[in-house]
């Protein structure tokens, strides 16, 4: 789901990339939920565009202790959408290596 309420069923890799590329300071987040995994609603990947145009990226695999986050800084004067898109596409397609692409830390509500 996009911040404006747009939803997609089984988005392609290109659609996932485009969803991230469309983020801006008005439409700041994207949430992709895996509906094929149990418990339903607890397997998701979300991306938030911060004020400095960096990304806060999170994924959750069921239980709260399997909720992780990473920050992706803006590179120079361009958005850092490419590395985030590759990780999201890897997660969505269950491609090996996406977990190693970012410095994940366990999510905590204080952060």
N, C-alpha and C positions, 0 to 999 in steps of 0.2 A: 504494500500500500504506500502511496505517495502522500505527502502532507496535504495535498488538495483533495484526498479521498479516492483518487484513481486506484483501481485494482486491476491486476492481470492474473489470468490463470496460466500457469506453466510458461512464464516468460522465456524468450530465447536469450542467448548470450548478448546479442545486439540490443535487445530491449532492456536488459539489466544495465548495460553500459549507458544507454540513452537516459534511463531513469536517473542515474548518478550525474550524468553530464547536465541534466536539466535542473539540478539543485541550485538554489540561489538563496539570498538572505530573506526572501519571502516564503519560498517553499524549501524548507531546510532538511527534511528527512525522508528516508525511504526505509520501509520494513518489508522484508521478504520472509514469509512463513512457510515452513515445510508442513503440509497437511497430511503427508503420508507416514509421519512418524508419531509415535506415542510417547508421552501424553500430548495430545493435540494442543496447539497453541504454545508449546514450550520449546519448540525448535525453530529458531528464527535468527535472522541476520539483519542488523539495522545500521544505518549510516546517518549521522547528523553533521551538517555543515556548520562549523563554528563561525563566530564573528570575524576571526582573522583568516577565514577561508581554508582552515585546516579541517580535517575530518576526525570525528569520534566514531570509531567502528566497533560494533559489538556483535557477538554471537552467543547463542545459548543452545545447549544440547540437553534439554530435559530439566534436570534438577538445578536449583539455585547455585550449587557449588560448581556447576558446569557452565557458568556464565562468564565470558571473558571480554576484554576490551583492549583496544589499541588506538593510538593517535597517529594520524598520518599528516605531517606538516605540509603546508603549501610550499611548493618548490618555486623559488624566484617569483615571477609575476604571473605564473600560470597555475591553474588548479591542479591538484594532484589526483585527478580522477582515474588515471590509467592504473596505478597500482591497486587502488581500491576496487576498481571494476574487475581486475584479474582475480583478486581474492574472492569477491562476491560470486563471480562466475564459477570459480573452482569449488566453492562451498555448495552452490546450487546444483552442480553436476557431479558432486562427490569425487572430484578429481584430486588425486594425490598431490601433496605439497602446499596446499593453500594455508594450512596452519603454520607452516614455517615461514611464510612470506611477510608476516608482521610480528612485532614484539608483543605478543599477547600477555596480559596480566589478568588475574581474577578480578571480576567486576565487584565493586562495593558501592553501596548507596551514598557513601560519604564523598565519592569522587565525582 
